[in-house]
Amino acid sequence: MFEELDYQETPNGAISLRRRAEPRLNGRVLYEVKLNEEWLMSSLFTEAEIQLAHLGLSLARKSIPTNLKVVVGGLGLGYTAAAALENSAVSQLCVIDIMQPVIDWHQNHLVPLGEVLTSDSRCTLTHGDFFAMATREEPGFSIKMDYAVDAILLDVDHSPSHWLNVENKSFYSAASLIKMASKLAPGGVFGLWSNDPPDADFQTLLDSIFDTTETHDVHFSNPYTNGESSNTVYLAALSN
């Protein structure tokens, strides 16, 4: 029923990639990722990750219509990054992931979007800690990328209050978000995916730091329930 394509021990735990045929979906082939015993992602549910890029970059283009420099935090199965590359205004995309095996999956084309990302000259896959890079005191995300970017799209934790790693908790604070916002150009946009419903406290926090904010409910069909599920996309923008 399934094939384990990769399994590796990392400082953050054991991560595995598997491909399986889902009999409840007429044998549709799915790609799934687990960290330790926790399910991280599936190629079945990707609409909100895609909309994170579409909504975030659409908002950024209102102020910065061309030559967008974009950072994506969290590579995963590549859906947010691939959706960003669909936008013709994107000239540079840096995708940061703390898990080297995840980057390897794409570079070795073990996942469906691997070739899409690695064959696009605009896209760079970077092994690093997004949270540390986003909150460093120095300008930019790194020594090589010491300039402001136009959009930061984050899809790592399950939500602002449900973290993949408890050490990520401190990022969802005024002090850290202010440091991250300093790495955005005027008119720049921060976008965040969440598996949970909109969080009023987090919305208020974003309102206190950014000039404009939006919250989107992204609905998608769930074949397991024969109904509909939803995720949240938060957007926050600086003025020009």
Backbone as a ProteinNet text record, in pm:
[ID]
protein_1_A
[PRIMARY]
MFEELDYQETPNGAISLRRRAEPRLNGRVLYEVKLNEEWLMSSLFTEAEIQLAHLGLSLARKSIPTNLKVVVGGLGLGYTAAAALENSAVSQLCVIDIMQPVIDWHQNHLVPLGEVLTSDSRCTLTHGDFFAMATREEPGFSIKMDYAVDAILLDVDHSPSHWLNVENKSFYSAASLIKMASKLAPGGVFGLWSNDPPDADFQTLLDSIFDTTETHDVHFSNPYTNGESSNTVYLAALSN
[TERTIARY]
81.9	0	85.4	208.2	290.8	437.4	515	658.8	727.4	819.6	897.3	1012.7	1010	1110.5	1236.9	1222	1339	1303.7	1404.2	1392.7	1527.9	1530	1657.4	1639.5	1738.7	1744.7	1807.1	1744.4	1796.4	1798.4	1865.2	1862.5	1722.2	1627.7	1489.3	1399.8	1458.1	1380.7	1391.1	1322	1323.6	1220	1265.6	1174.8	1167.4	1048	1030.5	937.1	962.7	880.8	827.7	697.7	642.5	542.8	529.2	434.4	340.4	210.8	116	-4.9	-68.6	-194.1	-308	-398.3	-509.7	-632	-667.9	-780.6	-913.7	-925.3	-1050.7	-1067.4	-958.8	-962.7	-929.5	-977.3	-957.6	-810.7	-729.5	-588.4	-503.9	-555.6	-478.5	-346.7	-237.9	-106.2	-84.5	-49.6	-25	119.6	172.5	303.5	278.9	342	317.5	449.6	452.9	573.2	537	622.6	606.9	735	719.6	831.2	806.8	895.9	871.8	738.2	642.4	512.7	404	443.2	345.8	338.7	214.3	195.3	217.8	303.7	332.9	254	250.4	187.3	152.4	59.3	15.6	-9.3	18.1	-9.5	-158.6	-239.8	-385.3	-441.1	-385.8	-438	-332.1	-344.9	-243.2	-301.5	-432.1	-493.3	-451.9	-448.5	-414.3	-268.1	-179.2	-38.8	-21.3	-97	-92.8	-147.7	-257.7	-318.9	-232.5	-150.4	-55.1	30.7	79.4	160.5	76	-36.1	-117.5	-169.2	-223.4	-278.8	-168.3	-60.6	47.4	114.1	141	208.9	115	-11.8	-108.5	-113.5	-108.7	-107.8	23.6	135.7	264.8	271.3	212.8	220.9	142.5	53.6	-17.4	78.6	184.5	284.8	412.6	444	569.5	532.4	500.3	442.3	537.9	667.8	762.7	885.2	963.4	1093.5	1081.9	987.3	965.9	1074.8	1130.5	1224.4	1148	1142.4	1053.1	1131.3	1095.6	1147.4	1030.7	1048.3	951	1016	953.3	999.4	926	999	938.8	920.7	996.6	988.7	879.4	879	778.7	776.4	659.7	644.5	651.4	674.1	705.7	589.2	469	353.2	351.7	391.1	395.4	501.2	618.7	726.7	688.8	630.4	592.4	485.8	391.7	287.9	349.1	450.6	518.2	586	646.1	715.6	619.2	492	392.6	369.3	406.6	385.1	500.5	468.9	572	648	594.6	662.8	776.5	782.5	886.4	1017.8	1119.6	1251.2	1349.4	1318.8	1410.8	1331	1353.2	1283	1384.8	1390.9	1476.8	1387	1401.5	1321.6	1412.8	1376	1458.6	1393.6	1470.3	1418.6	1527.4	1488.1	1583.3	1621.8	1546.1	1568.3	1642.3	1768.6	1842.3	1779.9	1725.8	1662	1548.9	1473.4	1362.9	1417.5	1526.3	1589.7	1641	1700.1	1751.2	1640.1	1520.4	1409.8	1382	1384.9	1358	1473.2	1593.5	1709.1	1725.5	1680.9	1688.6	1559.5	1463	1335.8	1258.2	1261.2	1180.3	1036.4	1012.3	877.4	834.7	703.8	656	703.4	720.3	756.3	906.6	984.2	1127.9	1190.4	1155.8	1213.9	1166.9	1041.5	989	1073.8	1105.6	1179.3	1327.2	1387.5	1532.2	1570.5	1476.1	1506.9	1480.8	1424	1392.9	1508.7	1572.5	1691.1	1659.8	1532.1	1495.8	1496.3	1495.3	1470.5	1598.9	1618.2	1730.2	1676.5	1721.1	1683.2	1796.8	1765.2	1866.9	1842.9	1945.3	1937.5	1967	1870.8	1890.3	1768.3	1783.1	1675.4	1606	1488.3	1416.8	1400.1	1362.2	1331.9	1455.2	1569.5	1693.6	1732.2	1715.3	1753.2	1660.9	1531.7	1434.1	1447.4	1507.7	1516.4	1660.4	1753.6	1892.9	1900.4	1996.5	2008.7	2061.2	2140.3	2200.6	2097.2	2124.9	2030.5	2014.4	1895.3	1870.2	1870.3	1845.8	1835.3	1970.8	2072.1	2204.5	2307.4	2435.4	2541	2526.4	2491.4	2475.2	2347.3	2247.1	2118.8	2093.2	2172.7	2170.9	2084.2	1984	1897	1752.1	1667.9	1526.2	1457.2	1357.1	1279.4	1137	1062.6	929.7	817.9	845.5	743.6	812.7	756.4	799.6	678.3	684.1	571.5	614.7	542.7	585.2	485.2	535.8	454.6	541.9	558.2	637.5	554	504.2	427.4	281.7	213.4	72.1	-12.7	27.7	-42.9	43.2	5.6	83.5	88.6	-0.6	-1	17.3	46.7	69.2	193.7	306.6	436.3	490.2	564.4	632.7	740.7	803.3	906.3	878.1	877.1	842.9	935.9	1057.3	1150.2	1100.9	1008	954	857.8	813.6	712.2	750.5	877.5	919.5	905.6	898	884.1	752	648	513.8	493.4	584.4	582.2	611.2	579.4	601.8	749.7	836.9	980.1	1033.5	997.1	1047.8	983.7	854.3	787.3	835.6	870.8	925.8	1061.2	1143.7	1273	1253.4	1156.7	1130.8	1079.9	989.7	932	1039.8	1147.4	1255.6	1328.7	1307	1371.2	1283.9	1167.8	1079.4	1103.1	1096.2	1102.7	972	970.8	843.4	740.8	620.3	515.6	522.9	620.6	638.9	529.9	519.1	409.6	464.7	407.2	430	304	318.2	205.9	233.7	130.6	145.2	31.8	67.5	-31.1	-58.5	-184.4	-221.3	-325.7	-310.3	-407.7	-529.9	-519.4	-627	-714.8	-833.6	-916.9	-846.4	-894.2	-831.7	-821.9	-707.2	-677	-683.6	-782.5	-803.1	-682.7	-618.8	-503.3	-387	-365.9	-257.8	-289.7	-415.7	-454.9	-426.2	-457.3	-431.4	-282.2	-202.3	-57	-6.5	-54	-14.6	-58.2	-177.8	-227.9	-137.3	-72.3	12.4	147.7	183.4	316.4	310.7	209.8	199.5	94.5	101.4	9.6	-127.6	-132	-260	-251.5	-363	-366.6	-494.9	-487.5	-602.5	-596.6	-712.4	-718.7	-814.9	-767.9	-846.9	-874.4	-1000.1	-1036	-1027.5	-946.4	-931.2	-1001.6	-1106.8	-1187.7	-1149	-1154.2	-1121.7	-1197.2	-1221.9	-1296.8	-1211.7	-1278.1	-1212	-1277.5	-1212.8	-1276.4	-1294.5	-1220.7	-1236	-1365	-1409.9	-1532.6	-1650.7	-1622.9	-1725.6	-1781.3	-1695.2	-1735.7	-1626.8	-1617.8	-1524.9	-1440.1	-1314	-1224.4	-1170.9	-1104	-1050	-920.8	-836.8	-716.2	-723.2	-625.8	-621.6	-493.8	-505.9	-390.3	-396.6	-293.2	-279.4	-189.2	-227.1	-144.4	-127.3	-5.7	21.9	120.2	92.3	172.6	220.7	338.4	390.3	345.2	338.6	305.1	429.2	409.5	522.1	602.6
-121.3	0	126.6	119.3	239	202.5	300.9	284.1	396.6	362.1	463.6	504.8	629.9	679.1	725.2	769.1	813.6	816.4	788.1	796.5	840.1	950.5	999.9	1054.1	1028.5	1088.9	1226.7	1328.1	1464.1	1520.4	1634	1695.6	1730	1740.4	1773.3	1650	1531.5	1409	1328.3	1216.3	1128.1	1176.2	1200.9	1247.5	1142.4	1122.5	1021	1072.3	1024.3	1054.9	924.2	919.2	797.1	829.4	734.1	743.9	626.6	653.7	542.8	564.1	455.2	458.5	454.2	549	559.1	487.4	370.2	294.1	367	454.3	529	637.5	663	764.6	702	579	506.5	488.8	467.8	441	562.2	681.2	804	799.2	837.6	833.4	960.6	944.2	1055.3	1051.7	1169	1182.7	1238.8	1178.7	1217.5	1226.5	1318.4	1340.9	1327.4	1255.2	1241.8	1288.8	1353.8	1387	1314.8	1221.1	1128.6	1058.7	1069.1	1003	1101.7	1223.5	1327.2	1348.4	1348.8	1376.7	1525.4	1557	1696.2	1747.2	1668.9	1720.2	1606.4	1636.7	1540.7	1614.9	1550.3	1611.7	1617.2	1560.1	1565.7	1703.1	1764.7	1892.3	2001	2076	2175.5	2312.1	2325.2	2448.1	2570.4	2559.3	2675.9	2714.4	2615.9	2646.9	2721.5	2679.1	2746.7	2888.7	2903.4	3035.5	3128.8	3074.7	3158.5	3237.1	3170	3237.6	3329.9	3280.1	3360.8	3487.2	3473.6	3589.3	3684.8	3628.2	3712.5	3792.9	3728.9	3799.8	3894.4	3861.2	3954.1	4083.8	4072.5	4191.9	4268.4	4197.7	4264.5	4341.5	4285.8	4350	4480.3	4504.1	4631.9	4747	4717.6	4820.3	4802.3	4677.5	4644.9	4557.4	4616	4538.9	4443.9	4468.7	4383.7	4355	4256.9	4227.4	4195	4108.7	4073.1	3978.6	4012.4	3925.1	3861.6	3728.1	3655.8	3553.9	3542.9	3437.3	3349.5	3218.7	3122.1	3047.2	3048.9	2972.1	2839.7	2730.2	2596.8	2548.3	2445.7	2391.1	2286.3	2189.2	2083.9	2010.9	1991.6	1927.7	2027.9	2154.3	2253	2329.6	2315.4	2376.3	2528.4	2584.2	2730.2	2787.1	2725.7	2774.2	2765.7	2654.3	2638.2	2739.3	2766.1	2865.4	3004.3	3034.1	3163.7	3178.8	3071.7	3078.3	3094.3	3064	3086.2	3234.8	3317.5	3461.8	3522.3	3580.9	3633.4	3750.8	3813	3927.1	3883.9	3755.9	3707.1	3693.9	3763.7	3755.9	3673.7	3657.3	3585.1	3518.8	3390	3314.7	3234.9	3260.9	3185.9	3104.8	2973.2	2884.4	2829.6	2853.4	2815.1	2698.9	2593.7	2479.9	2428.9	2397.3	2351	2205.1	2133.9	1991.1	1969	1931.2	1902.1	1788.4	1682.8	1577	1628.2	1726.5	1780.3	1847	1920.3	1981.1	1872.1	1767.4	1657	1591.1	1576.4	1513.9	1589.7	1721.9	1803.4	1796.3	1805.8	1803	1667.2	1561.3	1426.9	1386.3	1479.1	1458.8	1340.8	1326.7	1222.9	1266.9	1395.9	1451.2	1516.2	1522.9	1566.6	1704.2	1798.7	1935.3	1960.5	1857.3	1875.8	1933.2	1879.3	1927	2068.3	2099.7	2234.5	2337.9	2311.1	2407.7	2413.8	2297.7	2296.4	2337.4	2335.4	2374.9	2522.3	2593.7	2735.5	2818.2	2895.3	2970.9	3078.4	3113.8	3214.3	3158.2	3025.5	2959.3	2904.2	2932.1	2878.5	2807.6	2684.9	2609.3	2621.2	2673.9	2704.9	2626.5	2557.3	2485.9	2584.8	2607.9	2702.1	2710.7	2781.2	2802	2933.7	2924.7	3045.4	3140.8	3089.8	3177	3252.6	3186.6	3255.2	3358	3323.1	3413.8	3535.1	3513.5	3622.2	3720.5	3678.1	3764.9	3805.1	3779.8	3821.4	3972.7	4023.9	4168.4	4235.7	4162.2	4219.7	4234.2	4319.2	4336.2	4206.4	4184.8	4071.1	3937.8	3833.6	3699	3631.8	3681.7	3622.3	3720.5	3683.8	3769.5	3785	3676	3681.3	3752.3	3748.5	3810.8	3920.1	4026.8	4132.5	4251.2	4226.1	4330.4	4299.9	4401.7	4384.8	4304.5	4228.8	4149.8	4204.1	4161.4	4216.9	4132.2	4005.4	3918.3	3808.1	3778.5	3666.8	3579.1	3455.7	3362.3	3246.2	3224.6	3127.2	3012.6	2890.5	2769.9	2664.1	2678.3	2582.7	2521.5	2605.1	2555.5	2530.5	2453.3	2425	2551.1	2638.9	2764.6	2852.1	2978.8	3063.7	3013.3	2922.7	2869.9	2718.1	2656.6	2510.9	2490.9	2475.6	2482.3	2343.4	2335.2	2211.2	2181.5	2286.1	2277.2	2387.9	2356	2455.7	2576.4	2559.1	2670.9	2776.4	2738.9	2835.4	2934.5	2905	2987.3	3134.3	3163.2	3302.1	3386.5	3321.4	3398.8	3473.6	3415.9	3473.4	3574.2	3668.4	3774.1	3906	4016	4146.9	4169.1	4132.4	4157.9	4088.3	3961.1	3885.8	3931.2	3956.1	3998.6	4135.4	4222.9	4353.1	4335.9	4243.8	4217.8	4163.4	4071	4016.4	4125.2	4209.2	4314.6	4411.2	4425.7	4515.3	4463.3	4338.2	4278.4	4289.9	4354.3	4379.2	4518	4528.9	4658.4	4734	4866.5	4939.3	4876.2	4857.9	4791.1	4639.9	4587.3	4442.6	4373.6	4241.8	4162	4041.2	4017	3893.7	3809	3682.2	3590.4	3466.8	3415.3	3299.8	3201.6	3073.3	2965.6	2912.8	2878.7	2818	2710.6	2600.9	2492.6	2521.3	2618.9	2649.7	2763.5	2779.7	2896.1	3025.7	3139.2	3267.7	3291.3	3341.5	3366.6	3517.3	3562.2	3705.9	3771.6	3703.6	3762.1	3781.1	3683.7	3697.1	3805.8	3817	3924.3	4060.8	4074.9	4200.3	4229.5	4125.6	4142.6	4192.9	4133.6	4179.6	4324.2	4359.1	4495.3	4596.8	4555	4647.5	4671.1	4588.3	4595.8	4642.7	4596.7	4626.7	4734	4792.7	4901.5	4851	4737.9	4678.2	4527.1	4466.4	4321	4265	4138.3	4065.6	3922.8	3863.7	3722.1	3651.3	3541.7	3469.2	3326.9	3286.6	3145.9	3078.8	2975.6	2903	2768.8	2749.7	2628.2	2531.7	2404.5	2301.8	2174	2094	1971.2	1868.5	1791.5	1685.6	1553.1	1473.8	1349.2	1246	1260.4	1165.3	1188.9	1315.4	1348.3	1373.8	1373.3	1410.7	1549.1	1632.1	1768	1866.8	1971.2	2080.1	2105.9	2136.2	2177	2315.8	2376.4	2509.6	2530.8	2615.2	2664.5	2816.4	2879.1	3025.1	3077.8	3186.9	3259.6	3402.6	3439.2	3575.3	3654.6	3777.7	3867.9	3997.8	4049.8	4177.7	4255.1	4382.2	4461.1	4590.5	4634.7	4766.2	4866.6	4991.7	5095.1	5130.8	5197.7	5238	5352
0	0	0	56.5	56.2	47	1.7	-11.9	63.5	151.5	221.1	130.9	86.5	-6.2	65.4	188.9	265.2	413.1	495.2	641.2	692.8	769.5	822.1	962.7	1046.1	1178	1163.9	1225.1	1220.9	1363.2	1385.2	1518.2	1565.3	1472.1	1506.2	1514.8	1499.8	1506.1	1378.2	1376.1	1259.1	1157.8	1036.4	932.3	822.5	770.4	666.4	558	437	319.9	265.7	242.7	185.4	76.1	-13.4	-124.4	-112.6	-123.2	-109.2	-199.2	-230.6	-305.4	-204.6	-213.5	-119.4	-176.1	-121.1	-176.7	-165	-63.6	-47.6	-153.5	-229	-334.2	-469.1	-489	-614.5	-649.5	-546.7	-569.8	-600.2	-574.8	-598.7	-521.4	-586	-523.2	-442.1	-315.3	-225.4	-176.2	-150.6	-85.8	53.5	153.4	292	367.6	464.9	545.4	692.7	766.4	910.7	979.6	1094	1181.7	1312.9	1344	1453.5	1426.9	1515.2	1492.1	1451.7	1419.8	1387.4	1236.2	1183.8	1041.5	1017	921.2	890.2	770.8	664.5	543.1	448.5	358.7	258.1	128.6	18.4	-111.6	-141.9	-53.3	-73	-36.8	67.7	116.6	96.1	-11.8	-46.2	-81.6	-83.5	-133.2	-52.3	79	160.6	143.7	128.6	104	-28.2	-128	-257.7	-246.2	-173.9	-158.3	-74.9	13.8	87.1	-11.3	-114.8	-216	-303.7	-352.5	-443.4	-375.8	-255.4	-184.8	-140.6	-87.3	-38.3	-148.8	-261.4	-369.7	-443.4	-447.8	-507.2	-426.8	-294.7	-210.4	-227.8	-234.2	-250.1	-381.7	-486.7	-619.2	-626.4	-530.9	-530	-502.5	-426.4	-396.6	-476.6	-508.8	-577.1	-696.9	-810	-920.8	-991.2	-985.2	-1058.2	-971.9	-1017.8	-957.3	-808.1	-774.3	-634	-583.8	-468.7	-398.8	-282.9	-282.5	-192.1	-111	16.6	103.5	145.9	133.4	184.3	299.1	414.1	528.9	534	512.6	510.3	367.8	331.7	195.8	184.3	277	273	140.9	85.8	-43.9	-159.3	-127.3	-230.9	-289	-233.4	-298.5	-288	-173.5	-162.1	-255.3	-257.9	-343.6	-491.1	-532	-672.6	-712.4	-621.5	-651.2	-663	-581.7	-592.1	-728	-777.7	-906.5	-1023.3	-1002.8	-1107.2	-1131.9	-1034.6	-1046.3	-1125.9	-1238.1	-1328.2	-1268.7	-1164.6	-1103.1	-1011.7	-977	-887.3	-962.9	-916.7	-980.3	-898.3	-768.6	-680.5	-569.1	-549.9	-445.9	-366	-236.7	-145.3	-52.8	-56.7	28.3	137.5	261.6	375.6	449.4	472.5	550.1	643.6	765.1	865.5	845.8	763.4	741.3	608.6	614.6	492	411.9	476.7	397.6	309.5	356.8	276.8	150.6	165.2	48.1	-45.9	11.2	-70.2	-151.3	-92.9	-165.9	-295.2	-286.7	-405.7	-504.1	-453.7	-543	-611.3	-544.8	-603.1	-673.4	-681.2	-751.5	-694.9	-563.3	-498.6	-477	-489.4	-472.3	-604	-629.6	-761.8	-805.3	-711.4	-749.5	-743.7	-715.5	-705.2	-831.1	-944	-1069.6	-1101.2	-1067.8	-1091.9	-1018.4	-893.1	-812.3	-851	-868.7	-892	-1034.1	-1126.2	-1264.1	-1290.6	-1192.6	-1210.5	-1154.1	-1238.5	-1197.5	-1093.9	-1078	-978.2	-836.9	-824.4	-695.8	-635.1	-506.7	-430.4	-307.3	-284.3	-165	-64.4	53.8	153.8	281.5	327.5	455.2	567.5	654.8	763.4	852.3	962.4	1059.3	1025	965.4	925.3	1042.7	1158.3	1272.6	1319.4	1321.1	1358.1	1253.5	1126.1	1018	1012.8	1039.2	1031.7	1146.8	1256.5	1374.6	1408.2	1317.4	1341.2	1346.6	1422.8	1439.6	1313.2	1235.8	1116.5	1005	905.7	793.9	714.3	663.6	576.4	647.9	568.8	623.2	641.6	574.5	585.8	531.7	545.3	492.5	341.9	272.6	127.8	86.7	173.5	142.9	246.2	237.3	338.3	296.7	215.4	164.5	202.9	191.3	221.8	112.3	150.4	54.8	49.7	-50.3	-73.9	-14.9	10.4	70.6	149.2	265.1	348.8	371.8	324.7	335	422.9	532.6	633.3	646.6	632.6	650.2	717.9	849.4	926.3	1037.3	1127.3	1240.6	1203.3	1287.3	1261.5	1276.3	1367.4	1388.3	1478.7	1500.7	1590.6	1735.1	1771.2	1908.1	1913	1800.5	1793	1708.2	1778.4	1711.2	1681.8	1573.9	1539.2	1641.7	1691.7	1794.8	1896	2023.8	2124.9	2119.7	2067.3	2055.9	1956.8	1870.3	1773.7	1838	1958.9	2025.4	2029.5	2056.4	2075.8	1949.4	1832.3	1709.3	1705.5	1763.5	1754.6	1867.5	1875.1	1976.1	1906.9	1975.1	1915.2	1884.3	1976.6	1957.7	1832.9	1814.1	1699	1569	1571.2	1449	1403.1	1497.2	1461.1	1392.4	1443.4	1379.4	1238.7	1223.5	1090.8	996.7	1045.4	961.8	912.9	989.2	948.8	826.1	791.5	674.5	549.6	563.6	450.4	393.1	262.7	196	218.6	198.7	204.7	111.4	161.4	84.9	92.3	167.5	176.4	256.7	234.9	292	367.1	483	558.2	549.8	509.5	502.9	585.9	650.6	739.9	718.4	699.8	693.8	833.7	860.6	988.2	965.2	1036.6	1029.2	1115.5	1204.4	1298.7	1247.4	1306.7	1271.8	1308.9	1257.1	1288.7	1439.3	1481.4	1622.1	1644.8	1722.4	1742.1	1807.8	1902.6	1970.5	1872.9	1785.7	1689.3	1587.4	1547.9	1456.7	1519.3	1648.5	1719.1	1723.8	1744.8	1746.2	1610.8	1503.3	1369.4	1346.1	1392.2	1376.2	1444.3	1553.1	1629.5	1563.7	1465.4	1404.1	1260.2	1186.5	1043.2	1018	900.1	866.9	824	754.9	717.1	737.8	772.1	789.8	729.2	688.3	635.1	687.9	703.5	740.6	645.9	585.7	486.1	534.3	527.5	545.8	409.2	400.3	273.9	288.3	210.5	218.1	106.2	135.7	36.1	70.9	-31.5	-10.1	63.3	148	223.6	186.9	102.5	57.1	167.7	277	387.6	465.5	469.3	542.2	449.3	317.3	218.6	247.8	303.2	336.7	302	381.7	355.5	478.8	457.6	565.7	533.8	631.4	606.2	683.4	628	693.2	692.9	757.2	766.6	702.3	630.1	579.7	636.4	712.6	764.5	670.1	641.6	562	637.4	634.7	702.3	615.8	592.3	498.7	561	515.7	550.8	445.1	484.1	387.5	305.4	193.6	107.5	172.9
[MASK]
++++++++++++++++++++++++++++++++++++++++++++++++++++++++++++++++++++++++++++++++++++++++++++++++++++++++++++++++++++++++++++++++++++++++++++++++++++++++++++++++++++++++++++++++++++++++++++++++++++++++++++++++++++++++++++++++++++++++++++++++

